[in-house]
Amino acid sequence: MYLTYLQYCHPSSPFYEQRGTEGPDVLFPLHRADLPEGWAREIRSEWIMYSRADVPLPWQGWKIHVSATTANAEELLAAVCAHCFAARLPFKALSGMPTLRQRNSKYADRGGSGKFLTLYPPTEEALATALDALDALIGGHQGPTILSDLRFREGPLYVRYGAFVSRHRTDESGRRIECIEDPDGNLVPDERRPGFHPPSWAAVPEVLQESLRARSERRLGDFPYRVSRALHFSNGGGVYLATRPEAPGRTLLLKEARPHCGLDESGRDALARLETERAALTDLAGLPGVPAVDAYVDGVEHKFLGRAYVEGRSLMDLALERNPFVSPGSPLGPGAYAEWARGLVDQVADTVTRMHARGWVFGDLHPGNVIVDEQDRVHLIDFESASRDLDGYAQTMGVFGYRAPHGHLGRAVDHYALACMRIGLLLPMTRLLALGPERAEDLCRVAGERFGVGEEYFAGVREQLAPAETAAAATPLAERVVGAGEAEARPEIPAAASISVAERAVGTDETRARLEIPAAASTRGATRTVEPDEPPAHPDPPAGAVVVPAPPAADALLVDRLAESLRAWRSPERADRLFPGDVRQFLQPAGGLGLAYGAAGVLWALHRCGGEVDPADLDWLRRRVHAEPEIPVGFHSGLAGIAHATAALDPELAAYCRERALGAAESAPDLSLGSGISGLGAHLLATGDLAGADRLAARLLADLPAEREQIAAGLLDGAAGLAVFARRAATALGSSSYARLAVELLDMEVTRFGFGPGATPVAAALPAFGTGLSSGALGLGLALHDEVRLSGEDRFAEPLSRITALAQHTTAAHNGLLNGRLGLVQFLLAAAPGAPASQQAVARALEEAAWYTAPLGPHRIALGDEALKLSLDLGTGLAGLVLTARSAALGGCELPLWEEAR
């Protein structure tokens, strides 16, 4: 999801936004020009659609894509549009240069990369005519290769069989799948994966046969490497393990660069950066911790750099595994871990100093770009951001939380990252540094307290993190985020909201390769002294101590501030959302309406906390629910949740949502709690409609796949959520079959997540790795708590106890209710509210949660998931924070569906 979030980060807003909301100034001029007679233009976020009422489109067929670079885009747009207007050929084009840059950026979706225009010839004859005419007009122009298509002659024309008009279906977990229709009338996935893969029943037209033969005849020739495994792919190219035939026992790393793709902020493509990496590795040859170059070779239109493969694991993975406040099972106590981390950062600092002495800035330093070998020696990887400009280099790519702010140049970029590393290995919260130097003070203070390290550990850190002298002069803070036009009106928007291009927040190819390949559990201990008896610094509070801070948690002023923020940042003129929130507002059908990320959840939280709901906001929700043709039936992202949220605010709307959901549920394939029939069933149980719930539970039992492993994992989209509904239905209806189903599903989830007897928890399911209630161990814990509470049996007492202990002694990567530390608090308030360890964990989590707020004008608003932008919603933002503060003050869980089950 992280890369998805970056697509919704624009400098014009402190909130996640769709493209197309930046204003008309970002459009290509042609999109503002007068249209020929008979043509209509429609703006759809990234795309501008051009159509004629007298030229109806078929559902699907052979479509033409035109590829473009930022240098030739406007020229190609003018030529192709003129042809299409004359030929009466419907088409669409990207809206403007910012969208084109994003489409061709490094971590953009490879399936959409390079696609600048799409043409819809209605017949194969029209396809052939258009291709020949366009090839004569623009043939030979440069552009990124479109990986999913067949290139026509020398490009930039490409062809693929696919949908002309969007059609989709929903699977049993609520995932939306774009489809085409097969000859039998079935909707099947419209595949857009790399490679030319037309459906077996779609014969390739004659006009494409020559291009198809040319494609099959391309060979690498004397390519010196034999690829053994693909590690990772980005829009800029792949990363592979390889060998040379003459030395099959020596593993090498092979990096690929595609021309015109993988653009960074400066406009450099992957090829330019690979050439930089080659130059840096050559100049730095022989330095400890720098891998050796093997060769730089040509592929088919691409370049490849071969270099020594560094055996080991990334410092990021090792830190998450060994940090006792992240992984409570770590063999290292706080003191021993801090000493281990200090030793490794000292090595990194020494290597960077030696690089500077040889005339190079590394430029993209973070724990994912540091490999630690068996002897605890460090090695740097990914030199594509390196620079010879020791004094003036400005970052064009970097990981958010380690990327230097404006004004840090040259060597100061590396020094800033080193300071972040010293903090981040102890407290993985360095994204908060974008909010200002006071966050550095908070992090240093708390890290010192938790790990028992003195000021000497942080020597130089504060100075290296301080704003650069040139930063203020470079760009005023507000303009850096919202642009000069809004700076006067909204002067206090935080720097964290300014992330606007993917490369500001992500690492390079090899880093991603290492992050996305599940690492085997380490079998080696640290080389320094392990202190197994040294406990994490979580002392139990004195008897009778009040550790949950009631005043800031339940203070009426906090609720008033939520209401003020909602009034200040509501957008009633928009149809997609009323309150800014998570990117799922744009990714899910009617995402801006629902309980988790939409208006319903915000209004429910405000009402639940005693605030006054504006009738105009409720009216907006009412109108949009009636106007929206497609709303899922489930709880967190659908009609059942809206009904739950409005039960006290607008009973008539709640009843409408229930009736509409019941009607849609008869044919809905989605079984999940979050968006499907299990969520609706759980809501019906809460309202006393046992007959309706029974019908849905019977449907769940009948429609579950026989191969249970096909069911997704997790609470909102997977088996844990199904088990919640099944258990509640079993209890309310006295059904042993529903009870057995709940047990079966939970047994499977316990095994999947690694909480069975003798098993090790799966790292990806832990809060510190970015999963929470929605899809991780905490959501499973909530389902297990339901089972133990309602069944009266202790079958799942042991895994529930393990998850509870984990929650009491860990942190979270995100801050929000559904994926972060606020959800951790709600889980503990449900599962073990009176335990001293829970009280201590809740107090600690609320202190950390407060760090994730930032000023926005006169208001303070919470950072959303990924901490890139601000959010007001329930699942990721301010509404969830206020609700959880209230819950902690009251001493009980306030999650929707669980708020009455204390």
DALIN-V102132 format. One record per helix or strand of 2 or more residues. SS is the DSSP state (2 for helix, 1 for strand). FROM is the first residue (numbers start at 1). TO is the last residue. If there is no record, write none. Layout:
SS_FROM_TO, SS_FROM_TO
This chain:
2_2_6, 2_24_26, 2_29_32, 1_39_44, 1_47_52, 1_60_67, 2_73_87, 1_91_94, 2_97_103, 1_115_119, 2_124_138, 1_150_152, 1_157_163, 1_168_170, 1_176_181, 1_187_189, 2_206_217, 1_225_234, 1_237_244, 1_247_258, 2_270_283, 1_293_298, 1_302_308, 1_313_314, 2_315_322, 2_334_357, 2_367_369, 1_370_372, 1_378_380, 2_411_424, 2_430_435, 2_437_451, 2_455_458, 2_461_465, 2_471_474, 2_477_482, 2_484_487, 2_495_498, 2_502_504, 2_509_516, 2_550_554, 2_556_569, 2_584_587, 2_599_608, 2_615_627, 2_639_646, 2_651_665, 2_677_687, 2_690_703, 2_708_710, 2_719_733, 2_736_753, 2_763_765, 2_767_769, 2_777_791, 2_797_808, 2_821_831, 2_836_851, 1_853_856, 1_859_863, 2_865_867, 1_870_871, 2_878_890
